[in-house]
Amino acid sequence: MSTIFLLLILLLGFLITFQIAKASEYVGVLKGEKKNFEQNNRINGFLMMAFLVLGLIGVFWCNELYKGKILGESASVHGEQIDNMLHITLIITGIVFFITQILLFWFAYKYQYSAKRKAFYFPHSNKLEIIWTVGPALALTVLVGFGLFYWFRITGEAPKDAAEVEVTGKQFGWIFRYPGNDGVFGKKYYQNISDKDNNSLGLLWDDPYTHDDIVTSSEMYIEVNKPVKLIINSRDVVHDVGLVYFRQKMDAVPGTPTTLWFIPKFTTDEMKKKLNNPDFEYEISCDQMCGKGHFTMRGIVKVVSHDELILWKAKQKPNFVLAFPDKDPSSQPKIDTVPKLPSSAAIGTPSTGTGLLAKKN
């Protein structure tokens, strides 16, 4: 119903605009073509200046209204650098924007048609061509240089003490894998993938390193103030790991692992207080259109303290145990280690040599 109502409003607006245009055309015929042309130029010149003033006021108003309120402070160390790069980009492009837009609308007003003035034909100037070619080229070189510097820092080699988490995208969700106590990921093979057999990543059970790997699909846990390296894969089509609060983004390509690393600055609880939002959660989204369920491809990232991470891992069962419940050590029958006395060792039986006397002699 609301869609039909909106379409009717648009149609009514079109009809009103059309009628105003026709009325203006009839007035122009009555007044004379030249006089109508000059009047329209004055009106358009005035509207240009009004649009310039109102537009600049709108830019400043939006900046003050939403500055720092959409995403807040970056939640990662690398994100601070990304924000700095964006600020530099906005400063450079902002200067160009204000100069060009002010001149554009001012010229449209100042140099509107006048019978007393003749347009000057200016075909070519080598000096101007050099200025507006070399100038933007230098500015873009600086911006590209900043971009490459931060890009190589994010995608470069992570510190040796960085924790590793494997992130695998699938239609339409995320799978997270953590190495066990050995700190080594076990081998996997895509033809072994089987959701019904609790092997969503195709782990090779013949490899002993897979036996302690933890696999989850709901939340990713990482430690605050510790480097974390994400090893990113895809199980089907191209996805994209989007970590907006950490200012990170990386494609997940089938058959071609990609990586990125960062250092989280705030735990989830700290971010709730900073944003004054008790329901806040760090989000991992898919930033690449990957099918009809793309909009549902959302995961949760929990940033916790070292002790909380250790406790969480201790509660998780390795994927090997989930695939083979009979191999779960906690489900095995307990062996009684207390030795039992032989059946002949009755109390007071002298033959055992260990029995107790039933009565005093």
C-alpha positions as CSV (number, residue, x, y, z in Angstrom):
1,M,0.0,0.0,0.0
2,S,2.8,2.4,0.9
3,T,4.5,1.7,-2.4
4,I,1.4,2.6,-4.4
5,F,1.0,5.8,-2.4
6,L,4.6,6.8,-3.1
7,L,4.2,6.1,-6.8
8,L,1.0,8.3,-6.8
9,I,2.9,11.1,-5.1
10,L,5.7,10.9,-7.7
11,L,3.2,10.9,-10.6
12,L,1.4,13.9,-9.1
13,G,4.7,15.8,-8.8
14,F,5.6,15.0,-12.4
15,L,2.2,16.3,-13.6
16,I,2.6,19.6,-11.5
17,T,6.1,20.1,-12.9
18,F,4.8,19.5,-16.5
19,Q,2.0,22.0,-16.1
20,I,4.3,24.7,-14.6
21,A,6.6,24.2,-17.6
22,K,3.8,24.5,-20.1
23,A,2.5,27.7,-18.3
24,S,5.9,29.2,-18.4
25,E,6.1,28.4,-22.1
26,Y,2.8,30.2,-22.8
27,V,3.9,33.2,-20.8
28,G,7.1,33.3,-22.8
29,V,5.2,33.4,-26.1
30,L,3.1,36.3,-24.8
31,K,6.1,38.3,-23.6
32,G,8.3,37.7,-26.5
33,E,11.1,35.1,-27.0
34,K,14.1,37.4,-26.2
35,K,12.6,39.0,-23.1
36,N,11.6,35.5,-21.8
37,F,15.1,34.2,-22.5
38,E,16.7,37.0,-20.5
39,Q,14.3,36.6,-17.6
40,N,14.9,32.8,-17.4
41,N,18.7,33.5,-17.3
42,R,18.3,35.8,-14.3
43,I,16.1,33.3,-12.5
44,N,18.6,30.4,-13.2
45,G,21.5,32.6,-12.1
46,F,19.8,33.3,-8.8
47,L,18.9,29.7,-8.3
48,M,22.5,28.7,-8.9
49,M,23.7,31.0,-6.1
50,A,20.9,29.8,-3.8
51,F,21.9,26.2,-4.5
52,L,25.6,27.1,-3.8
53,V,24.8,28.7,-0.4
54,L,22.3,26.1,0.7
55,G,24.5,23.3,-0.5
56,L,27.5,24.5,1.5
57,I,25.4,24.9,4.6
58,G,24.1,21.4,4.1
59,V,27.7,20.0,3.8
60,F,28.8,21.7,7.1
61,W,25.6,20.7,8.9
62,C,25.9,17.0,7.8
63,N,29.5,17.0,8.9
64,E,28.8,18.3,12.3
65,L,25.7,16.1,12.7
66,Y,27.4,12.8,11.9
67,K,31.1,13.3,12.6
68,G,32.3,10.4,14.7
69,K,28.8,9.1,15.4
70,I,28.3,6.4,12.7
71,L,31.2,4.1,13.5
72,G,33.0,5.8,16.3
73,E,36.6,5.5,17.0
74,S,38.5,2.7,15.2
75,A,38.7,-0.5,17.3
76,S,42.1,-1.5,15.9
77,V,45.6,-0.1,15.6
78,H,45.6,-0.5,11.9
79,G,42.2,1.2,11.7
80,E,43.7,4.4,13.1
81,Q,46.1,4.5,10.2
82,I,43.2,3.8,7.7
83,D,41.3,6.7,9.3
84,N,44.3,9.0,9.0
85,M,44.6,8.1,5.3
86,L,40.9,8.9,4.8
87,H,41.3,12.2,6.6
88,I,44.2,13.2,4.3
89,T,42.1,12.2,1.3
90,L,39.1,14.2,2.4
91,I,41.3,17.3,3.1
92,I,42.9,17.2,-0.4
93,T,39.7,16.4,-2.3
94,G,37.7,18.8,0.0
95,I,39.9,21.7,-1.0
96,V,39.5,20.9,-4.7
97,F,35.7,20.4,-4.2
98,F,35.1,23.8,-2.5
99,I,37.3,25.7,-5.0
100,T,35.7,24.1,-8.1
101,Q,32.1,24.1,-6.9
102,I,32.2,27.7,-5.7
103,L,33.7,28.8,-9.0
104,L,31.2,26.7,-11.0
105,F,28.1,28.3,-9.5
106,W,29.6,31.8,-9.2
107,F,30.6,31.8,-12.8
108,A,27.1,30.6,-13.8
109,Y,25.6,33.6,-12.0
110,K,28.2,36.3,-12.9
111,Y,28.6,35.4,-16.5
112,Q,25.0,34.8,-17.5
113,Y,23.9,36.1,-20.9
114,S,24.1,39.8,-21.4
115,A,23.5,41.7,-24.7
116,K,26.3,44.1,-23.6
117,R,28.9,41.4,-23.3
118,K,30.4,39.1,-25.9
119,A,31.9,35.7,-25.0
120,F,35.7,35.4,-25.4
121,Y,36.8,32.4,-27.4
122,F,39.7,30.7,-25.7
123,P,40.8,27.6,-27.7
124,H,44.0,26.4,-26.0
125,S,46.7,27.2,-23.4
126,N,49.7,24.9,-22.8
127,K,50.3,26.5,-19.4
128,L,46.8,25.7,-18.2
129,E,47.0,22.2,-19.6
130,I,50.2,21.5,-17.7
131,I,48.8,22.9,-14.4
132,W,45.5,20.9,-14.4
133,T,47.3,17.8,-15.5
134,V,50.4,17.8,-13.4
135,G,48.6,19.1,-10.3
136,P,46.0,16.3,-10.0
137,A,48.6,13.8,-11.0
138,L,50.9,14.8,-8.0
139,A,47.9,14.8,-5.6
140,L,46.8,11.3,-6.8
141,T,50.4,10.0,-6.5
142,V,50.5,11.1,-2.8
143,L,47.1,9.4,-2.2
144,V,48.1,6.2,-3.9
145,G,51.4,6.2,-2.0
146,F,49.5,6.4,1.3
147,G,47.2,3.7,0.2
148,L,49.9,1.3,-0.8
149,F,51.8,1.9,2.4
150,Y,48.9,1.0,4.6
151,W,47.9,-1.9,2.3
152,F,51.3,-3.6,2.6
153,R,51.2,-3.1,6.4
154,I,47.8,-4.9,6.7
155,T,48.5,-7.7,4.2
156,G,52.2,-8.1,5.1
157,E,53.7,-10.6,7.4
158,A,52.1,-10.7,10.9
159,P,54.2,-10.7,14.1
160,K,55.5,-14.0,15.2
161,D,53.4,-14.0,18.3
162,A,50.2,-13.3,16.4
163,A,47.2,-15.6,17.0
164,E,45.8,-17.3,13.9
165,V,42.2,-17.8,13.0
166,E,41.1,-19.4,9.7
167,V,37.9,-17.7,8.3
168,T,36.0,-19.6,5.6
169,G,33.0,-18.1,3.8
170,K,30.2,-20.1,2.4
171,Q,26.7,-19.4,1.1
172,F,25.6,-17.9,3.4
173,G,27.7,-17.9,6.6
174,W,31.1,-18.0,8.1
175,I,33.2,-20.9,9.5
176,F,36.0,-20.2,12.0
177,R,38.9,-22.6,12.8
178,Y,41.4,-22.3,15.6
179,P,44.5,-24.5,16.0
180,G,44.6,-26.6,19.1
181,N,47.3,-26.7,21.8
182,D,49.9,-27.7,19.2
183,G,49.4,-24.4,17.5
184,V,49.3,-26.0,14.0
185,F,46.3,-26.2,11.6
186,G,45.7,-29.7,10.3
187,K,45.4,-30.5,6.6
188,K,42.2,-30.3,4.7
189,Y,40.9,-31.3,1.3
190,Y,37.8,-29.8,-0.4
191,Q,36.5,-33.2,-1.5
192,N,36.2,-34.2,2.1
193,I,33.7,-31.4,2.9
194,S,30.6,-32.9,4.4
195,D,28.2,-30.9,6.6
196,K,26.2,-34.0,7.6
197,D,29.4,-35.7,8.8
198,N,30.5,-32.6,10.9
199,N,33.3,-31.9,8.6
200,S,32.4,-28.5,7.1
201,L,36.0,-27.7,6.1
202,G,37.1,-31.1,4.8
203,L,39.7,-31.9,7.4
204,L,41.8,-34.9,6.9
205,W,41.4,-37.1,9.9
206,D,44.6,-39.1,9.0
207,D,46.5,-36.0,9.9
208,P,47.0,-35.9,13.7
209,Y,47.2,-32.1,13.7
210,T,43.5,-32.0,12.8
211,H,42.5,-33.8,16.0
212,D,42.6,-30.7,18.2
213,D,41.5,-28.1,15.8
214,I,38.4,-26.2,17.0
215,V,35.7,-25.3,14.4
216,T,32.8,-22.9,15.1
217,S,30.2,-21.2,12.9
218,S,28.6,-18.7,15.1
219,E,31.1,-16.4,16.7
220,M,34.8,-15.6,16.3
221,Y,36.7,-15.0,19.5
222,I,39.9,-12.9,19.5
223,E,42.1,-11.4,22.2
224,V,42.3,-7.7,22.9
225,N,45.7,-6.0,22.4
226,K,47.2,-9.0,20.7
227,P,47.9,-9.3,17.0
228,V,45.5,-11.7,15.2
229,K,46.1,-13.0,11.7
230,L,43.1,-14.1,9.6
231,I,43.7,-16.7,7.0
232,I,40.7,-16.3,4.6
233,N,39.2,-18.9,2.3
234,S,35.9,-19.5,0.5
235,R,34.1,-22.8,0.2
236,D,32.0,-21.9,-2.9
237,V,31.9,-18.4,-4.5
238,V,33.8,-15.2,-3.9
239,H,33.0,-13.6,-0.6
240,D,34.5,-10.7,1.2
241,V,35.4,-10.4,4.9
242,G,34.2,-7.0,6.1
243,L,35.3,-5.8,9.6
244,V,34.0,-2.3,9.6
245,Y,34.8,-1.4,13.2
246,F,38.4,-2.6,12.7
247,R,38.5,-0.8,9.3
248,Q,39.5,-4.1,7.6
249,K,38.4,-5.7,4.4
250,M,39.7,-8.7,2.3
251,D,38.3,-10.9,-0.4
252,A,37.6,-14.6,0.3
253,V,38.5,-16.4,-3.0
254,P,37.9,-20.1,-3.6
255,G,41.2,-22.0,-3.8
256,T,43.3,-18.9,-3.1
257,P,43.9,-18.1,0.6
258,T,44.3,-14.4,1.5
259,T,45.5,-12.9,4.8
260,L,45.2,-9.8,6.9
261,W,46.2,-9.0,10.4
262,F,45.4,-6.3,13.0
263,I,45.5,-5.6,16.7
264,P,42.1,-5.1,18.4
265,K,42.1,-2.1,20.9
266,F,38.9,-2.6,22.8
267,T,37.0,-5.6,24.1
268,T,33.3,-5.9,23.1
269,D,32.3,-4.8,26.6
270,E,34.5,-1.7,26.4
271,M,33.0,-0.8,23.0
272,K,29.5,-1.1,24.4
273,K,30.4,1.6,26.9
274,K,32.1,3.8,24.4
275,L,29.1,3.7,22.0
276,N,26.6,3.7,24.9
277,N,24.9,0.7,23.2
278,P,24.4,-2.3,25.5
279,D,23.4,-4.4,22.4
280,F,26.6,-3.7,20.5
281,E,28.5,-6.5,18.8
282,Y,31.5,-6.4,16.5
283,E,30.3,-7.7,13.1
284,I,31.9,-9.7,10.3
285,S,29.9,-9.1,7.1
286,C,30.2,-10.2,3.5
287,D,31.0,-7.1,1.4
288,Q,30.8,-9.0,-1.9
289,M,27.5,-9.9,-3.6
290,C,27.4,-13.6,-3.3
291,G,23.9,-14.8,-4.0
292,K,20.3,-14.3,-3.0
293,G,21.1,-14.8,0.7
294,H,23.9,-12.3,0.7
295,F,22.1,-10.0,3.1
296,T,22.0,-12.7,5.8
297,M,25.7,-13.4,5.8
298,R,26.6,-11.9,9.1
299,G,28.8,-13.2,11.9
300,I,29.8,-12.0,15.4
301,V,33.3,-11.1,16.5
302,K,33.9,-11.3,20.3
303,V,37.0,-9.4,21.5
304,V,37.8,-10.6,25.0
305,S,40.6,-10.6,27.5
306,H,43.3,-13.3,27.6
307,D,41.7,-15.2,30.5
308,E,38.3,-15.1,28.8
309,L,39.7,-16.5,25.6
310,I,41.4,-19.3,27.4
311,L,38.2,-20.2,29.3
312,W,36.2,-20.1,26.1
313,K,38.6,-22.4,24.3
314,A,38.6,-24.8,27.2
315,K,34.8,-25.2,26.8
316,Q,35.1,-26.0,23.1
317,K,35.3,-29.5,21.7
318,P,37.6,-30.3,18.8
319,N,36.0,-30.9,15.4
320,F,37.4,-34.4,15.5
321,V,35.4,-35.2,18.6
322,L,32.3,-33.8,17.1
323,A,32.8,-36.0,14.0
324,F,33.6,-39.1,16.0
325,P,31.8,-38.8,19.4
326,D,33.0,-42.3,20.4
327,K,36.6,-40.9,20.4
328,D,35.7,-38.2,23.0
329,P,37.9,-38.8,26.1
330,S,35.2,-37.4,28.3
331,S,32.7,-40.1,27.2
332,Q,35.0,-43.0,27.8
333,P,34.2,-45.2,30.9
334,K,36.4,-44.5,33.9
335,I,38.8,-47.1,35.0
336,D,38.8,-47.8,38.7
337,T,42.4,-47.5,39.9
338,V,41.8,-48.7,43.4
339,P,43.0,-52.4,43.6
340,K,40.3,-54.9,44.7
341,L,40.9,-57.5,47.3
342,P,40.8,-61.2,46.2
343,S,37.6,-63.0,46.9
344,S,39.4,-65.3,49.3
345,A,40.6,-62.5,51.5
346,A,37.8,-62.6,54.0
347,I,38.3,-60.9,57.3
348,G,40.1,-63.1,59.7
349,T,41.2,-65.7,57.2
350,P,44.8,-66.6,58.1
351,S,45.7,-68.0,54.7
352,T,45.8,-64.5,53.1
353,G,48.3,-63.1,55.6
354,T,46.6,-59.8,55.3
355,G,43.3,-60.4,57.0
356,L,42.4,-58.9,60.3
357,L,41.6,-61.1,63.4
358,A,38.0,-61.2,64.2
359,K,38.5,-61.4,67.9
360,K,41.2,-61.2,70.5
361,N,42.9,-64.4,71.7
